[in-house]
């Protein structure tokens, strides 16, 4: 048993029960994304619409692959928590819970799809490289 | 216990009552652009998955992505990402307790709108 007064247990947690954790995560991810998103826009924008060989060649290189993975993982966490904020503002009860679950599911699904695609593109690029030699 | 008398309390101004202003418009646009970006993200993720799957599947995804629909989604996403980007920076500045005077906040809002349009044009030209 911990000898905490009721006040001490509640302090800093606020109405959310988690204090400023959510807001702080949005701040941190925003700063991180501010550095990588412009570079990602350039890499991704230059590749979209290109033939498949060019797409494989781009995303099997370390920099575009790691950058895309980073933007996806951090961006999708940022999205999930941002969407949660919107849902909590406009929906109550079960609709709120369902909405948050849907938003989180979409963000995790997109993350999984992109990471799978990147891993596979890297492998394809690797084997194409071996066959070229 | 004595009856509790209901008091007619003043209602704080909310969306339906408040006159739309530059500051409120630029604030809600941050939320709209941030959440709408998921459409472009899903399309991009699907295209990437197709590229990793087969030439036939890639052909389908590439046709969608380069169609007028795909171009519209990505063009909109470029503007949305830049708007959300600048508005996010503005929020970080607000969080530091700065720029909250009405005149400054309105200037920053205008900067977000103009800046996002300029950056969209620059991105489309460069990419």
Interface residues (C-beta under 8 A of the other chain):
Chain A: X27 X30 X31 X34 X37 X38 X41 X42 X44 X45 X46 X48 X49 X52 X55 X56 X59 X68 X72 X75 X76 X79 X82 X83 X86 X106 X110 X113 X114 X116 X117 X118 X120 X121 X124
Chain B: X31 X34 X35 X37 X38 X41 X42 X44 X45 X46 X47 X48 X49 X51 X52 X53 X55 X58 X62 X65 X66 X74 X78 X81 X85 X88 X89 X91 X92 X95 X123 X126 X127
